[in-house]
Structures are given as C-alpha cells and as structure tokens.
Amino acid sequence: MKPQKPVHSSKVDVGLDRLSEMPDQVLVHILSFMPNRDAVRTMLLRRFGNLWTMLPALDFDFNHHYVRNYHVDVNDVDAFDEEKRKTSEAFSRFARFVRNVLLLHRRSTIDSFHLDIGGYKTNKSNHVDPWLIDDVQVWLKFAADREVKDLLFYCAYRDDITPPRCVFTCQSLVRLTLFGSMLVQYEHQPQLHMKALRKLTLIGVHGSNEAFNQLISACPSMQKLKLCNVEGLRDLNVTAPSAKNLDLNIVEMPDSSFTLNCPHVEILNIAVDTRCKNSGSFLLDVINVSSLQEVNVGHLPKCPSGLKTKAFLRHFRDAELFKLSSQAFKQLCRLKKVDFPQNRWQTLALQPRWDNERCLQVILELVKSSVGLEKLIIDHGVSSGSEGYNEVLGSELSTCVMPQLKNVIILGFGKCCEGQLQLIELILRNAVVLEKLEITFEENRLTAVDELDFVKQVSRLKRASANAIVDFSCN
C-alpha cells in the first residue's frame, strides 16, 4: 500500500482575525494616535468596543469640529448672523461631545489633556456665556482629578475664564500651558504648589503682578518658563534653582518698567515688543542674571537715541553666547551712533541685513566691543544682495584688531555683495589667531562658475594668522 501524500490547500486562510488576537493595551495604544473623535467612533467595531474609554490622552479642539468661514463680510448682516448661528450650533455639539467623553471615560489617570475652545463666544459682547465658564471649570477639574501630567488650555478671551484652583495645586503636573485666560491671586487659602512641574507656558494671559509671581513661585522644580504677551506682570522673580531656561516677550508700554531677577537662569530668549508709538519712558531693570550663558535677542527696546539699547546690552555683557535676530540687528542699523559697552561674549551670532548701509559698521563695532570674542557666526539666510553698497569705514574700524577670534562661520552665503567680501577681508587681515573660516554657500544661489571665482578671490586675500584655514562647502 502506497503512503498517502499530504494534502496542501491552495487557498489562503482569509478567516484569520489578527486584530482580535491583539491585547487591549496594544489597541488602546493604537487609538491614542487617532483624533479623539475618530477614536470614539471605533466603538462601532466589535473588537474595539469601549476601549476608547481607556485613552491616556484627551485632546478636544473646537477647530476639528467646525471650520469657521473667516471671509464673511461683516457688512452683510444676514450672512454674518448665519455664520454666528452655525458657529453656536457647532459649539453646542462640541460641548456635548466633551461632556459625554468625560462622563464615560474610565481610566484612573491620564497623561495629557488638551482643551482648545479658540475665540468662541455666544453673545454680541466680548464675553462668553456663564454656562461655558462653568463647563470649562468642570473639564479642567476632571484633568486635575485624573492626575494629568501635560495640561493645555487655549481660550482667546482671557478676561472671562480663570482655570480652577485645583489646577495650580495638581501634584502630578509636569507641563502646563495656558493661552488667553486670566490669573487671580489666592489669599487666605493654602499656598499654590506644583512640585513636579517642569515647564510653564503663559501666552496672552492677564492678571496682577502678585498673581503671576504667586504662580511662578509655586513651581520649585520648574526648568523652563515661557512668558509671551502677558499683561499685568511688572516684577519677574525666578529664583528656583532648577529654572535654567527663560523665554520672555515683554510688551513695552509707556510709563512702565519691567524688573528681571533670575539668578539661576542660563538661557534667556528675550524680545521687547513695542506696541505704542511713544514708549520712551519704558525701563528694563535687571537685578540678577549672574548665571546667564546664552542670550537670544528677538527685538530690542525702541530708542532713537540708542541710550536704552546701550543699557540693554550692558545687562547681558557677561553671557558666553550672544545672538541677535535679523529684526534686532536691523534696529541697531537704524541708530545713528551707538557706543557699545564692552562685554565678555565668547561667541557672537548675528543675522545681518546687507541692504542697510551701516551693516558692516555695526558688525565691526560689536566685534570691537567683544574683547574676549573667540567665535563669530554670520547667518546670511535673511540677507539680500546689495547692488548699491557704498559703506565707507573709518580707519579705526578698518584696522580693528581681533586678538582672540579663532573661528568664523558664515552660513548661507548667497549672492555676493561688496560688504560681505569686505567683511571676509577684514577678518582675515585683523584676526591674528584665526584658525578656521568656514563659508557655506546657499544652495542654488550661485552658479558653479561664480563659486569658483569667489573661492579664488578669497584665496588671494592676505591673512594675519599663518594657521588660518578657509573652508568652503555647500548647504
């Protein structure tokens, strides 16, 4: 009797349900990458069922539920009223969705809770309705009760909604972001305290100076603080030893001052936003920034005479790295004369505007005032070729000795103008200990022939340092 051959089926087993074999934890992890609204819809699938109620992250954004028509003509009363009606109905559905999700959610703790109600308002005034204020208070309290780690609340109407006090006493919070709400000072109550908070971001927030400082002092472990367009803050004290990074945008108002006391901050991003034509009496007073290592300036105080600019630079003269944005550098070029104070910057990073006739002069004046400068970074990414460049330097700047300068980096070099080439020539001629000059060409700005001609031109320039190397590369 012959042995029987095994039977091989030519059909593929299409009945295998790999989704059903996955553990619940894996499926919940998959749902966490979906918008909450789509994750909830998976309840229609038998395998998923109510797994969405175990989501570790909740993100409610009104903009995902309704796209406003921002092109409605305000003079067309009927169309404008119709758009407001549609917006109101959409927000009612959004609020109902949020309530139902929070009511059915079963996870005991959540990692993040993001709530964005935008600039929604339901009446003709600039205020939101009381029912929405009450709802927001309940929603944020839900997040605090679930020991949330990352909390974000966005509301354009800051004077109406104040986050509940339980948010500022939440011991699990690691990251808190408030956009457009109001802070109040809590008196005759236990102190605010968020022992685990590492990053605090306040944008467009309104409150008293005391309310801001009460909140900031309640974060002993804070590492990064961002304040942008906050109204009411006049005296900032960041004394937490762990606070190393401060991002500060100050609104410059007339007859006002801003006091900065941050003894442990190492990295400072600062911009002084001028919104008034007459802000000459504004004063920035820096008490203690003794630990500063890096300063990034986005916008300088407005001052035609340059006196406030000089005082501003003097506050940060002990930093190791000093950066000026293109806007801040443009402000310096507008000043007729600035006697820059001497500083101890080791690295200076600039974004010059070569379409200004004082560009080269400002660069050399900054280099001259930096007696210990070892590294200079010039970013040409925002510059343009200057066909009519005719800046004339005095003998004091054209023979400016650079005794410590070792490295120079010129990024995004594009269409060459006379000022750019003159700067390179001055560096090679006056940097007596220069080790390396790196020039990076911006892609597609110069032809191969132009690049080769420029390389030959630079190679013929005299060098004060016998060890100086000029390196060319493409971005």
C-alpha positions as CSV (number, residue, x, y, z in Angstrom):
1,M,0.0,0.0,0.0
2,K,1.5,3.3,-1.1
3,P,1.8,6.1,1.5
4,Q,-0.6,8.9,1.0
5,K,0.8,12.3,0.1
6,P,-0.1,15.3,2.4
7,V,-2.8,17.4,1.1
8,H,-1.8,21.1,0.5
9,S,-4.6,23.6,0.3
10,S,-4.1,26.2,-2.4
11,K,-6.5,28.6,-0.7
12,V,-5.3,31.3,1.7
13,D,-6.8,31.3,5.1
14,V,-8.7,34.6,5.0
15,G,-10.6,34.0,8.1
16,L,-7.7,34.7,10.5
17,D,-8.5,37.8,12.6
18,R,-5.2,39.2,13.8
19,L,-6.9,42.3,15.3
20,S,-8.9,40.1,17.7
21,E,-5.7,38.5,18.9
22,M,-4.1,41.8,19.9
23,P,-4.2,42.6,23.6
24,D,-6.3,45.5,24.8
25,Q,-3.2,47.5,25.8
26,V,-1.9,47.4,22.2
27,L,-5.3,48.5,20.7
28,V,-5.6,51.4,23.2
29,H,-2.0,52.4,22.2
30,I,-3.2,52.5,18.5
31,L,-6.2,54.5,19.4
32,S,-4.0,57.1,21.2
33,F,-2.6,58.1,17.8
34,M,-6.1,59.0,16.4
35,P,-8.1,62.1,17.0
36,N,-10.4,61.6,19.9
37,R,-13.5,61.9,17.7
38,D,-12.3,59.1,15.5
39,A,-11.2,57.0,18.4
40,V,-14.7,57.2,19.9
41,R,-16.2,56.1,16.6
42,T,-14.4,52.8,16.9
43,M,-17.0,51.7,19.4
44,L,-19.0,50.6,16.4
45,L,-16.3,47.9,15.8
46,R,-17.0,44.8,17.9
47,R,-13.3,44.2,18.9
48,F,-12.7,47.8,20.0
49,G,-16.0,48.3,21.8
50,N,-15.4,50.7,24.7
51,L,-11.6,50.6,24.6
52,W,-11.6,54.3,23.7
53,T,-12.7,55.0,27.3
54,M,-9.2,53.9,28.4
55,L,-7.4,56.6,26.3
56,P,-4.3,58.0,28.1
57,A,-4.5,61.3,26.2
58,L,-7.6,63.5,25.6
59,D,-7.4,66.3,23.0
60,F,-10.5,68.5,22.5
61,D,-10.1,71.1,19.7
62,F,-13.2,73.0,18.6
63,N,-11.4,73.7,15.2
64,H,-11.6,70.0,14.5
65,H,-15.4,70.1,14.8
66,Y,-16.2,73.2,12.8
67,V,-14.3,75.2,10.3
68,R,-15.3,78.8,10.5
69,N,-15.8,81.0,7.5
70,Y,-13.5,83.9,8.2
71,H,-14.3,85.5,4.8
72,V,-17.9,86.5,5.7
73,D,-18.4,90.2,5.1
74,V,-19.3,91.9,8.4
75,N,-21.3,94.4,6.5
76,D,-23.6,91.6,5.2
77,V,-25.8,91.3,8.3
78,D,-27.7,88.3,7.2
79,A,-24.6,86.3,6.2
80,F,-22.8,87.3,9.4
81,D,-25.7,86.3,11.6
82,E,-26.0,83.0,9.7
83,E,-22.3,82.2,10.3
84,K,-22.7,83.1,14.0
85,R,-25.7,80.7,14.2
86,K,-23.8,77.9,12.6
87,T,-20.8,78.5,15.0
88,S,-23.1,78.5,18.0
89,E,-24.7,75.2,17.0
90,A,-21.3,73.6,16.3
91,F,-20.0,74.6,19.6
92,S,-23.1,73.3,21.4
93,R,-22.4,69.9,19.7
94,F,-18.7,70.2,20.7
95,A,-19.5,70.9,24.3
96,R,-21.9,68.0,24.4
97,F,-19.2,65.7,22.9
98,V,-16.7,66.8,25.6
99,R,-19.2,66.2,28.4
100,N,-20.1,62.7,27.1
101,V,-16.5,61.6,26.6
102,L,-15.5,62.7,30.1
103,L,-18.6,61.1,31.6
104,L,-17.8,57.7,30.1
105,H,-14.0,57.8,30.4
106,R,-12.8,55.1,32.8
107,R,-9.1,55.5,33.0
108,S,-8.0,56.5,36.5
109,T,-5.0,58.6,35.3
110,I,-4.3,60.4,32.1
111,D,-1.0,61.6,30.6
112,S,-2.3,64.7,28.7
113,F,-5.4,66.8,28.5
114,H,-5.6,69.5,25.8
115,L,-8.6,71.8,25.5
116,D,-8.8,74.4,22.8
117,I,-12.1,76.4,22.6
118,G,-10.4,79.1,20.5
119,G,-12.1,82.5,20.5
120,Y,-15.6,81.2,20.7
121,K,-18.3,83.5,22.2
122,T,-22.1,83.0,22.1
123,N,-23.3,86.6,22.6
124,K,-22.7,90.0,21.0
125,S,-20.4,91.2,23.7
126,N,-16.7,90.3,24.1
127,H,-17.6,87.8,26.8
128,V,-18.5,84.1,26.8
129,D,-21.7,82.8,28.4
130,P,-21.7,81.6,32.0
131,W,-22.6,78.0,31.1
132,L,-19.3,77.7,29.1
133,I,-17.3,79.1,32.0
134,D,-18.9,76.5,34.3
135,D,-18.2,73.7,31.8
136,V,-14.6,74.7,31.4
137,Q,-14.1,74.7,35.1
138,V,-15.5,71.2,35.3
139,W,-13.4,69.9,32.4
140,L,-10.2,71.2,33.8
141,K,-11.0,69.9,37.2
142,F,-11.5,66.5,35.6
143,A,-8.0,66.6,34.3
144,A,-6.6,67.5,37.7
145,D,-8.5,64.8,39.4
146,R,-7.1,62.2,36.9
147,E,-3.5,63.3,37.8
148,V,-2.8,64.7,34.4
149,K,0.9,65.3,33.5
150,D,0.5,67.6,30.5
151,L,-2.3,70.2,30.6
152,L,-3.0,72.7,27.8
153,F,-5.9,75.2,27.8
154,Y,-6.4,77.7,24.9
155,C,-9.0,80.4,25.1
156,A,-8.7,83.7,23.3
157,Y,-11.0,85.6,25.7
158,R,-8.7,85.9,28.7
159,D,-10.9,88.1,30.9
160,D,-13.7,85.6,31.2
161,I,-12.3,82.2,32.2
162,T,-10.0,81.5,35.1
163,P,-8.6,78.0,35.5
164,P,-9.8,76.4,38.8
165,R,-7.5,76.5,41.7
166,C,-7.1,72.7,41.7
167,V,-5.0,73.0,38.5
168,F,-2.4,75.1,40.4
169,T,-2.3,72.5,43.2
170,C,-2.1,69.5,41.0
171,Q,1.0,67.5,42.2
172,S,1.2,65.3,39.0
173,L,1.5,68.2,36.5
174,V,4.8,68.2,34.6
175,R,3.8,70.6,31.8
176,L,1.3,73.4,32.0
177,T,0.3,75.7,29.1
178,L,-2.3,78.5,29.4
179,F,-3.2,80.6,26.4
180,G,-5.5,83.5,26.8
181,S,-7.0,83.0,30.3
182,M,-7.0,85.1,33.5
183,L,-5.0,84.6,36.7
184,V,-6.2,85.6,40.1
185,Q,-4.4,85.9,43.4
186,Y,-5.5,83.4,46.0
187,E,-5.5,84.8,49.5
188,H,-6.3,83.3,52.9
189,Q,-6.0,79.8,51.4
190,P,-3.3,77.1,51.4
191,Q,-0.5,78.1,49.1
192,L,-0.3,77.1,45.4
193,H,2.1,74.3,44.9
194,M,3.1,72.1,41.9
195,K,6.1,70.1,43.0
196,A,6.5,68.1,39.7
197,L,6.0,71.0,37.2
198,R,9.0,71.3,34.8
199,K,7.7,73.6,32.1
200,L,5.3,76.5,32.5
201,T,4.0,78.4,29.4
202,L,1.8,81.5,29.7
203,I,0.8,83.3,26.5
204,G,-1.7,86.2,26.3
205,V,-2.5,85.7,29.9
206,H,-3.9,88.6,32.0
207,G,-3.5,89.1,35.8
208,S,-2.0,91.1,38.5
209,N,1.8,91.2,39.2
210,E,1.1,89.3,42.5
211,A,-0.9,86.6,40.8
212,F,1.9,85.9,38.3
213,N,4.6,85.7,40.9
214,Q,2.4,83.6,43.2
215,L,2.1,81.1,40.4
216,I,5.7,81.1,39.4
217,S,6.9,80.7,42.9
218,A,4.6,77.7,43.3
219,C,6.9,75.7,40.9
220,P,10.1,74.8,42.8
221,S,11.2,72.3,40.2
222,M,10.5,74.4,37.1
223,Q,13.2,74.1,34.4
224,K,11.7,76.2,31.6
225,L,9.4,79.2,31.8
226,K,7.8,80.9,28.7
227,L,6.0,84.2,29.1
228,C,4.6,85.8,25.9
229,N,2.5,89.0,25.8
230,V,1.4,88.6,29.4
231,E,-0.4,91.7,30.8
232,G,0.0,92.8,34.4
233,L,3.4,91.4,35.1
234,R,5.9,94.0,36.1
235,D,8.3,92.3,38.5
236,L,9.5,88.9,37.5
237,N,11.4,86.8,40.1
238,V,12.5,83.4,39.1
239,T,14.6,82.1,42.0
240,A,14.0,78.3,41.6
241,P,17.5,76.7,41.3
242,S,16.3,74.4,38.6
243,A,14.9,77.2,36.3
244,K,17.5,77.2,33.6
245,N,15.6,78.4,30.5
246,L,13.5,81.6,30.3
247,D,11.6,82.7,27.1
248,L,10.4,86.2,27.7
249,N,8.4,88.5,25.4
250,I,7.8,91.9,27.1
251,V,5.1,94.3,26.0
252,E,6.7,97.7,26.1
253,M,4.2,100.2,27.4
254,P,4.7,104.0,28.1
255,D,5.4,105.0,31.7
256,S,6.1,101.4,32.7
257,S,9.1,99.3,33.8
258,F,10.0,95.6,34.0
259,T,12.2,94.2,36.6
260,L,14.0,90.9,36.0
261,N,15.6,88.8,38.8
262,C,16.6,85.4,37.6
263,P,19.9,84.3,39.3
264,H,19.8,80.7,38.1
265,V,18.7,81.1,34.5
266,E,21.3,80.0,32.0
267,I,19.5,80.5,28.7
268,L,17.4,83.7,28.0
269,N,15.3,84.3,24.9
270,I,14.1,87.9,25.2
271,A,12.1,90.3,23.0
272,V,10.8,93.7,23.8
273,D,7.6,94.2,21.8
274,T,6.8,97.8,21.1
275,R,3.1,98.5,20.6
276,C,3.0,102.2,21.3
277,K,4.4,105.0,19.2
278,N,5.6,106.8,22.3
279,S,7.2,104.3,24.7
280,G,10.3,106.3,25.6
281,S,9.8,106.1,29.3
282,F,9.8,102.3,29.4
283,L,12.6,100.9,31.6
284,L,14.1,97.4,31.8
285,D,15.8,96.9,35.1
286,V,17.9,93.7,35.5
287,I,18.7,92.9,39.1
288,N,20.5,89.5,38.9
289,V,21.2,87.3,35.8
290,S,24.6,86.1,37.1
291,S,24.3,82.5,35.7
292,L,23.5,83.5,32.1
293,Q,25.4,81.6,29.5
294,E,23.3,82.2,26.4
295,V,21.2,85.3,25.4
296,N,19.0,85.3,22.3
297,V,17.5,88.7,21.4
298,G,14.5,88.8,19.2
299,H,13.6,92.5,19.5
300,L,15.4,95.4,21.2
301,P,13.7,98.3,23.1
302,K,12.6,101.2,21.0
303,C,15.0,104.1,21.4
304,P,16.0,106.5,18.6
305,S,19.0,107.9,20.7
306,G,20.4,104.4,21.4
307,L,20.7,105.0,25.2
308,K,18.2,102.3,26.1
309,T,19.9,100.0,23.6
310,K,23.3,100.5,25.3
311,A,21.8,99.9,28.7
312,F,20.0,96.8,27.4
313,L,23.3,95.3,26.1
314,R,25.1,96.1,29.3
315,H,22.7,94.0,31.3
316,F,23.9,90.9,29.4
317,R,27.5,91.6,28.8
318,D,28.7,88.6,30.9
319,A,27.0,85.9,28.8
320,E,29.1,83.5,26.9
321,L,26.9,83.3,23.8
322,F,25.0,86.3,22.5
323,K,22.6,86.2,19.5
324,L,20.9,88.9,17.6
325,S,17.9,88.2,15.3
326,S,17.6,89.9,11.9
327,Q,15.0,92.2,13.4
328,A,17.2,93.2,16.4
329,F,20.2,93.7,14.1
330,K,18.1,95.9,11.8
331,Q,17.2,98.1,14.8
332,L,20.9,98.6,15.5
333,C,21.5,99.7,12.0
334,R,18.8,102.3,12.3
335,L,20.6,104.0,15.1
336,K,22.9,106.8,14.0
337,K,25.5,106.1,16.7
338,V,25.8,103.6,19.5
339,D,28.7,103.4,21.8
340,F,28.5,99.6,22.5
341,P,29.6,98.7,26.0
342,Q,32.5,96.3,26.4
343,N,31.4,92.7,27.0
344,R,32.8,89.2,27.7
345,W,31.0,87.4,25.0
346,Q,32.9,84.4,23.7
347,T,30.5,83.7,20.8
348,L,28.6,86.2,18.8
349,A,25.9,85.1,16.4
350,L,24.3,87.7,14.0
351,Q,21.8,87.8,11.2
352,P,22.8,90.9,9.3
353,R,20.8,92.8,6.7
354,W,23.2,93.7,3.9
355,D,20.7,96.1,2.3
356,N,21.5,98.6,5.1
357,E,24.4,100.9,4.5
358,R,25.5,100.6,8.2
359,C,25.5,96.8,8.2
360,L,29.3,96.2,8.1
361,Q,30.0,99.1,10.6
362,V,27.6,97.6,13.2
363,I,29.2,94.2,12.8
364,L,32.7,95.5,13.4
365,E,31.6,97.7,16.3
366,L,30.1,94.7,18.0
367,V,33.2,92.7,17.4
368,K,35.4,95.5,18.6
369,S,33.4,95.8,21.9
370,S,33.7,92.0,22.5
371,V,37.3,91.9,23.9
372,G,37.2,88.1,24.5
373,L,35.4,87.0,21.3
374,E,36.6,83.6,20.1
375,K,33.8,82.6,17.7
376,L,31.7,84.7,15.2
377,I,28.7,83.3,13.4
378,I,27.2,85.3,10.5
379,D,23.9,83.9,9.1
380,H,23.1,85.3,5.6
381,G,19.8,83.5,5.4
382,V,17.8,86.7,5.5
383,S,20.2,89.0,3.6
384,S,19.9,90.1,0.1
385,G,22.5,91.2,-2.4
386,S,23.2,94.9,-2.2
387,E,23.9,96.3,-5.6
388,G,24.4,99.9,-4.4
389,Y,26.6,99.1,-1.4
390,N,28.9,102.0,-0.7
391,E,29.7,101.9,3.0
392,V,32.9,103.7,4.0
393,L,34.7,102.6,7.2
394,G,36.9,104.8,9.3
395,S,40.5,103.8,9.9
396,E,39.5,102.8,13.5
397,L,37.3,100.0,12.2
398,S,39.2,99.0,9.1
399,T,42.2,98.3,11.3
400,C,40.2,96.7,14.2
401,V,42.4,94.1,15.8
402,M,40.6,90.8,16.8
403,P,43.0,89.3,19.3
404,Q,41.0,86.3,20.5
405,L,38.9,85.4,17.4
406,K,39.7,81.8,16.4
407,N,36.6,80.6,14.4
408,V,34.3,82.3,12.0
409,I,31.3,80.7,10.4
410,I,29.4,82.3,7.5
411,L,26.2,80.4,6.8
412,G,24.0,80.5,3.7
413,F,26.4,82.7,1.6
414,G,24.4,83.7,-1.5
415,K,24.8,86.5,-4.0
416,C,28.0,88.2,-3.0
417,C,28.0,92.0,-2.4
418,E,30.9,94.2,-1.7
419,G,30.1,94.4,2.0
420,Q,30.2,90.6,2.5
421,L,33.5,90.4,0.7
422,Q,34.9,93.3,2.7
423,L,33.9,91.6,6.0
424,I,35.8,88.5,5.0
425,E,38.9,90.5,4.0
426,L,38.8,92.4,7.4
427,I,38.5,89.2,9.3
428,L,41.5,87.6,7.6
429,R,43.6,90.7,7.9
430,N,42.9,91.5,11.5
431,A,42.2,88.2,13.3
432,V,45.7,87.4,14.4
433,V,45.0,84.0,15.9
434,L,42.3,82.9,13.4
435,E,42.3,79.1,13.0
436,K,39.4,78.5,10.6
437,L,37.0,80.5,8.5
438,E,34.0,78.4,7.2
439,I,31.9,79.7,4.3
440,T,28.8,77.7,3.5
441,F,27.2,78.6,0.1
442,E,23.4,78.8,0.0
443,E,22.0,76.2,-2.4
444,N,21.0,77.4,-5.9
445,R,22.1,81.0,-5.2
446,L,25.4,80.9,-7.1
447,T,26.5,79.2,-10.2
448,A,29.5,76.9,-10.2
449,V,31.5,79.5,-12.1
450,D,30.6,82.2,-9.6
451,E,31.5,80.0,-6.7
452,L,34.9,79.2,-8.2
453,D,35.6,82.9,-8.9
454,F,34.7,83.7,-5.3
455,V,36.9,81.0,-3.9
456,K,39.9,82.3,-6.0
457,Q,39.2,85.9,-4.8
458,V,39.1,84.9,-1.2
459,S,42.2,82.7,-1.5
460,R,44.3,85.7,-2.7
461,L,43.4,87.8,0.4
462,K,46.2,88.4,3.0
463,R,45.9,86.7,6.3
464,A,47.2,87.9,9.7
465,S,47.3,84.3,11.1
466,A,49.6,81.9,9.4
467,N,47.5,79.0,10.7
468,A,44.2,80.3,9.2
469,I,42.3,77.8,7.1
470,V,39.5,78.9,4.8
471,D,36.9,76.1,4.2
472,F,34.2,76.2,1.6
473,S,31.1,74.0,1.5
474,C,27.5,73.8,0.1
475,N,24.5,73.8,2.3
